[in-house]
């Protein structure tokens, strides 16, 4: 958390009431009724009392995040492989991709690779 203090507040994402994170360390956000599990690249999982829809709105300006399914928002920078209806993330977690969102996911991944 100390490393995050050096960053400008605009680069941090407010997750929950008082927690702010550099978006690059967030691998995945998973819906859990009215709560959200935030999976960090360190392996730590944080529960926040904010639903996934509100977090999606906060992250709208960040092109690295994508709502792959009604239960998941993934950080595209942590995607290892894409399957037919799943995505394998850097933390070895496999998450679902909705059929209607698959094409948009492939396009966003292609855009990110071109930008790198």
FENURDA-V470958 format. One record per helix or strand of 3 or more residues. SS is the DSSP state (H for helix, E for strand). FROM is the first residue (numbers start at 0). LEN is the number of residues. Records with the same first field share a line. If there is no record, write none. Layout:
BEGIN
SS: FROM-LEN ; FROM-LEN
END
This chain:
BEGIN
H: 1-4 ; 8-3 ; 22-3 ; 51-7 ; 75-3 ; 98-17
E: 11-4 ; 18-4 ; 25-7 ; 34-6 ; 44-4 ; 64-5 ; 71-4 ; 78-4 ; 85-4 ; 93-3
END
